[in-house]
């Protein structure tokens, strides 16, 4: 008779099943289910009220709400294993230094942190946490430098990098044969970083940038709809033979105002229009509708990308703790980087962490405001190890090996 050996993911599931069964067996399985308290902290900056022209302002609790939902899900499994999960939400006021804010938590023994901070503060926080042995999960910053020369050995990323986002978009454009692109970048540092990431993606997937234009007409989002700026500014693309305009406007100052206002008809993609994103309210495939509904029941609003990225971080911690029956940061870090680790995140292929930069492998959604358009990686783009590694910096491209501290 042929004996079939379960695959490693199946063995992990079997281990969890045996752990649950051990709890139900009582004293004979006590070693499997010693009480364990897992403390996690979520840290983000308090947001100033949005101006009236922002039609979809960030809601209160963005990010923290995703962490809360994941904590509930971890607690469901943890109840069988005598594990309890606690979440502390730290909201930084203007001028508060993250490294100072976490000192009381470190004194309490908290060693697992999730942040939705900008890149510089994320890097500084990782450095501040490292002497204590604590882990930090970046759920907010897309900067490629955090996965490259500025990477840290105690820093994991559940937010996709800019390179992953622009690779996902470039793959879709290449698959559709929309190969002539006008790239328009705003004046901000984030705009420049997004434009640079898209240039690299265009080269990688043979999409041609036929022209580049800087946006120098000011923030149309803050102008009157009939302002003279509008008619003057949107002739800038005249005469450019392009299939599509890619906008780099992370500040959301002008990107939404290009569509339908150019002198020739042009599609728009990038930070506005057809947008690559980790999550979208219209995504319901692969069981995502269940997650969407659970989040709505908890928060009375729809899940946003940072909510989703924080949810992944806390779920990854819970998955590792369940597997290890321990909350030691070193053991969790090793488990997350193991080739055996994977996590269901409702986007088809299971997610895992790249060992070279600790970036979560994940599919990227392509969506317009009220419709899901596609999912990358596109079927045309394969990879010798993992198709998800066609998005973002591959091992041979990563600067993290030289820059890790």
Number of C-alpha atoms within 10 A of each C-alpha: 3 4 5 6 8 10 9 13 14 12 13 16 12 13 15 19 11 13 20 21 15 19 20 15 11 11 11 10 15 14 11 18 20 14 15 16 14 20 18 21 21 24 22 23 17 13 16 9 10 12 9 9 11 12 8 8 12 14 13 11 17 19 28 27 23 26 29 24 23 24 22 16 16 22 19 14 17 25 14 16 24 17 23 18 19 13 18 16 17 18 17 16 13 10 7 11 13 23 15 11 15 19 14 10 18 15 10 10 12 20 22 25 26 30 29 24 19 16 18 13 16 25 20 13 22 25 19 17 21 17 8 14 15 22 23 28 28 28 31 25 23 23 21 23 17 26 26 20 17 18 24 21 18 20 26 28 28 30 28 27 24 26 23 31 28 28 29 29 31 29 26 24 22 19 16 9 12 15 19 21 23 22 24 22 25 26 16 13 12 18 20 18 19 26 25 17 22 28 19 16 24 23 13 13 18 16 22 16 19 14 15 16 13 14 20 10 15 15 16 19 15 13 15 11 11 8 10 10 15 19 13 10 17 18 13 16 20 10 9 14 14 20 18 19 24 26 30 30 25 21 15 17 17 23 27 18 18 20 17 13 15 18 13 15 11 18 16 24 25 26 23 23 21 22 24 29 24 22 23 22 17 17 21 16 11 13 14 18 15 13 16 20 16 15 22 13 12 14 15 10 12 17 23 21 20 24 25 28 29 31 26 25 26 31 23 26 25 25 22 22 22 20 17 15 22 17 20 16 19 12 13 22 19 13 20 23 20 14 14 14 20 23 19 15 22 20 20 14 17 15 21 24 23 20 15 20 26 23 24 26 25 27 28 26 24 26 23 18 12 9 13 18 15 18 22 24 24 21 11 9 16 13 12 7 8 10 18 24 20 22 28 24 22 15 14 8 10 17 21 22 16 11 16 17 13
